[in-house]
Amino acid sequence: MSDPFEGRPFPRGVLIGAALLITFVIAAAAIVRLTGVGGVEMPFAPVIEARELVFEELGGGVTMVALPGPSGADRDAVLGLLESGADGFAMGVMRGMVRDRKARDLPLDAPYQLALLEDRRLVFRDPSVGTEIDLRAFGPTNMASFTPLLRVEPKPLADVVALTPATED
């Protein structure tokens, strides 16, 4: 088989035009990043409700969610228990945040923040790292796994454990 383009070089004008277009795009992007001229910035909606949360592994695939106390989680202000099988999304988000802290050698017992914004977005923040996850992006079912933590009344750990149905193995 013979090559149909043999002996016919790629048009030089097209190559020069492509190089100029790429150079222009890179320069325009750099100018916007450096000067801010032409850039669009969306302001964050104000927080209308927020709560600090501390997570503590209790063993057996159960994690306690509590309000911060003098040293880590306050066992008299427990918001709920997360189980690895039933609360997979919440546990996955929390573990991702913990992994981020470990990678930066930050304290693991510092509180996280769960905040409801004026535009009805629910965000999970790690103030230690500066990470923010918009939980709405994962759909209403996954977002609903965090919503109770914002409004539930804190209880002592013994009361929460007594209210938790026993799981069968």
Disulfide bonds with the S-S distance in Angstrom:
none
